[in-house]
Each structure stands twice: as structure tokens, then as C-alpha cells.
């Protein structure tokens, strides 16, 4: 029995701290690299609707890809919070648009995510080259999106890539590795606590040690 108690003590002293360390690491990494936002406007319908909760992966300018939906902070154009927009063109790209038809470097874009069936006749055709370090962005709901098309006189309507705060995760779910790490940390912590509780119960059930006899 005493050997069992000693083993439980060793297990609890190892598992609980290890589990807490893994759990703390997973939480710290998540807070440093991801954040959650709520969609407020209609500019990204039907892809994202008002009230949708999205997980944003924080990235730097070198990680941006065409087609990404990004969270952009552009206080010189939007006085409110950062906005969601889709990256259409990057530095050096030649972007041409007329109505709902868009080409990048001479290739028509296949945009099944665009909400508008009819062409937007309000916005004039455009033909721009995106400056280096900047992005040409559009909303999926083209008829209701204040995007690059409305700022063509300012650096071809582009936005600074440095203003991107992050990219929307495709399934808006935490990465599997973080979920697994967090679950493992919780499991190890609970096992360690369980070992400690079992050890204490076992100690209370032991008979008192025989006193030493003095001759």
C-alpha cells in the first residue's frame, strides 16, 4: 500500500504541472496568434453575414494571398472599426473591372462568392496597377461595399498591406493542434489532481505505524 501511495505521489507531482504547462502554452499561443471578431456589416454577404463569429489568424504582409478575406485597419478611409475585405490584387498586379467582371493580370476571376447577380452600374470601370506593398480589395456584396473601387484616386484604390490585422480562418474553428494541445493539458492536469486526491485518501486509510519499543 505504501508503495502505491508513493507512486501516486510521483504521478501527481509530474502530471499536474506538465498539464498546466501545456494548457498555458496553448492558451498563450492562441491569444498571441488568433482573435475572434463579429461581423457587423453587409459588405461580405453571402460569405459572412451580420452576427457571424469569425476566427482571425494574425499574419504579416508576407503571408497574404490573393483570395484571402482579411481584416483591414484603414483609419484614413474608415472611421469605425477594421473591415473585412477580399484580396483581389497584390503589389504589381494589373486589375481591370467592369460591372461584376474582374480580371487580374489578364485572367478573369472565377468568383462564386459574389452575391450580386446583376452588374453594379453605379461604379465606373477601372484599370489599375496595384502599387508595391499595397492591396486591391473588394467586398463580396459588390453593390453594398465601400472598397477599392471608391478610392481609385488614392494609390489606385489600394490599401496598405501593413494595415492587415489578420486573415479569416476558412472554417472559423481553432486549429486542430491547439485543440489537441489544450485537451491534453486539461487531461493531464485532471489526472494529476486525481492522483493527488487518491493519494490523500489512501494515506488516511493506512493503519497507524507501530511505535518503537524502548528497552
C-alpha positions in Angstrom: 0.0 0.0 0.0 2.8 2.4 0.9 4.5 1.8 -2.4 1.2 2.5 -4.2 0.9 5.8 -2.3 4.5 6.7 -3.3 3.7 6.1 -6.9 0.5 8.2 -6.8 2.6 11.0 -5.2 5.2 10.8 -8.0 2.5 10.7 -10.7 0.6 13.7 -9.3 3.7 15.8 -8.9 4.6 15.2 -12.6 1.3 15.2 -14.4 -0.4 18.2 -12.9 2.5 20.7 -13.6 3.0 19.2 -17.0 -0.7 19.5 -17.9 -0.8 23.1 -16.6 2.3 24.0 -18.7 0.8 22.5 -21.9 -2.6 24.2 -21.2 -0.9 27.6 -20.5 1.2 27.3 -23.7 -1.8 26.5 -25.8 -3.8 29.4 -24.4 -0.8 31.8 -24.7 -0.2 30.8 -28.3 -3.9 31.2 -29.2 -4.1 34.7 -27.7 -0.9 35.7 -29.4 -1.9 34.5 -32.9 -5.7 34.4 -33.1 -8.7 36.6 -32.2 -12.4 36.4 -32.6 -14.5 39.1 -34.3 -18.2 39.6 -35.0 -19.4 40.6 -38.5 -21.2 43.9 -38.3 -22.0 44.9 -41.9 -23.3 43.6 -45.2 -20.3 44.0 -47.4 -19.2 40.4 -47.3 -22.6 38.7 -47.9 -23.4 36.0 -48.6 -20.0 34.6 -47.4 -20.3 36.2 -44.0 -23.5 37.7 -42.5 -24.0 40.2 -39.7 -23.7 38.5 -36.4 -21.4 35.7 -37.7 -18.5 35.0 -35.3 -15.1 34.6 -37.2 -11.7 33.4 -36.1 -8.9 35.7 -37.3 -5.4 34.3 -37.8 -2.9 37.1 -37.3 -0.4 37.3 -40.2 2.1 39.7 -41.5 2.1 41.2 -45.0 4.3 38.5 -46.5 1.7 35.8 -45.7 -1.2 37.5 -47.6 -2.6 35.6 -50.6 -5.0 36.5 -53.4 -8.5 35.5 -52.5 -7.9 35.8 -48.7 -10.6 37.6 -46.7 -8.7 39.9 -44.4 -9.4 42.2 -41.5 -8.0 45.6 -42.6 -7.4 48.6 -40.4 -7.5 51.7 -42.6 -8.4 54.7 -40.3 -7.7 57.1 -43.2 -10.8 55.7 -45.0 -12.9 54.1 -42.3 -13.5 56.0 -39.1 -15.1 52.9 -37.5 -13.6 49.5 -36.7 -11.4 47.5 -39.1 -13.3 46.0 -42.0 -13.4 42.7 -43.8 -12.5 42.6 -47.5 -11.3 40.1 -50.0 -7.9 40.5 -51.5 -8.2 40.7 -55.3 -4.8 42.2 -56.3 -1.4 42.5 -54.7 1.6 44.7 -55.4 2.4 44.7 -59.1 -0.9 43.2 -60.2 -2.9 44.6 -63.1 -6.6 44.7 -62.1 -9.3 45.5 -64.5 -13.0 45.7 -63.6 -16.3 46.5 -65.4 -19.6 45.8 -63.6 -19.1 42.5 -61.8 -16.4 41.2 -64.2 -12.8 41.4 -62.8 -9.6 40.3 -64.4 -6.2 40.1 -62.7 -3.1 40.1 -64.9 -5.3 39.4 -67.9 -7.1 36.4 -66.3 -10.8 36.6 -65.5 -11.6 35.8 -61.9 -14.0 33.0 -61.0 -15.9 34.5 -58.1 -18.7 32.2 -57.0 -18.8 34.0 -53.7 -20.1 37.3 -55.2 -23.6 37.9 -54.1 -24.8 40.2 -56.8 -26.5 38.6 -59.9 -26.9 41.9 -61.7 -24.0 44.2 -62.6 -23.3 47.2 -60.5 -23.8 50.1 -62.9 -23.0 52.7 -60.2 -19.3 52.0 -60.2 -17.3 53.1 -63.3 -14.9 50.7 -65.0 -11.4 50.7 -63.6 -8.0 49.7 -64.9 -5.2 49.9 -62.3 -1.8 48.6 -61.3 -1.5 47.9 -57.6 1.5 49.7 -56.0 4.0 47.5 -54.2 3.2 46.9 -50.6 -0.5 47.5 -51.2 -3.6 45.5 -51.9 -6.7 46.0 -54.1 -9.6 44.7 -52.1 -13.3 44.2 -52.8 -16.4 43.1 -50.8 -18.3 40.0 -51.8 -21.5 42.1 -51.8 -20.3 44.4 -54.6 -23.5 46.5 -54.6 -23.0 47.4 -50.9 -19.3 47.6 -50.3 -17.1 50.6 -49.8 -13.9 49.1 -51.2 -11.0 49.9 -53.5 -13.4 50.9 -56.4 -14.4 54.0 -54.4 -10.8 55.3 -53.8 -9.2 55.0 -57.2 -7.7 58.5 -57.0 -5.7 57.4 -54.0 -2.9 55.0 -55.0 -5.2 53.2 -57.4 -7.7 52.5 -54.7 -5.3 50.2 -52.9 -4.9 49.7 -49.2 -1.6 49.3 -47.3 -0.8 45.6 -46.7 0.7 46.7 -43.3 -2.9 47.5 -42.2 -4.0 43.9 -42.4 -4.6 42.6 -38.9 -5.3 39.0 -39.9 -6.9 36.5 -42.2 -10.3 34.8 -41.7 -9.9 31.1 -41.0 -11.8 29.1 -43.6 -13.9 27.1 -41.1 -13.6 29.7 -38.2 -12.6 26.8 -35.9 -9.4 26.7 -33.8 -6.6 24.7 -35.5 -6.6 21.0 -34.5 -3.2 21.2 -33.0 -4.3 23.9 -30.5 -7.5 21.9 -29.6 -5.4 18.8 -29.1 -2.8 20.5 -27.0 -5.5 22.2 -24.8 -7.3 18.9 -24.4 -4.1 17.1 -23.5 -3.2 19.8 -21.0 -6.6 19.6 -19.3 -6.5 15.8 -19.2 -3.0 15.6 -17.7 -3.9 18.3 -15.1 -7.1 16.3 -14.1 -5.1 13.1 -13.9 -2.5 14.8 -11.7 -5.2 16.2 -9.4 -6.9 12.8 -9.3 -3.6 11.1 -8.3 -3.2 13.7 -5.5 -6.7 13.1 -4.2 -6.3 9.3 -4.4 -3.0 9.5 -2.5 -4.6 11.6 0.3 -7.4 9.1 0.6 -5.0 6.2 0.6 -2.9 7.8 3.3 -5.9 8.3 5.6 -6.9 4.6 5.2 -3.5 3.3 6.4 -3.3 2.0 10.0 -1.0 4.0 12.3 2.6 2.9 12.4 3.7 0.8 15.4 5.7 2.8 17.9 9.3 2.0 18.5 9.9 -0.2 21.6 12.5 1.2 24.1 14.4 -1.5 26.1 
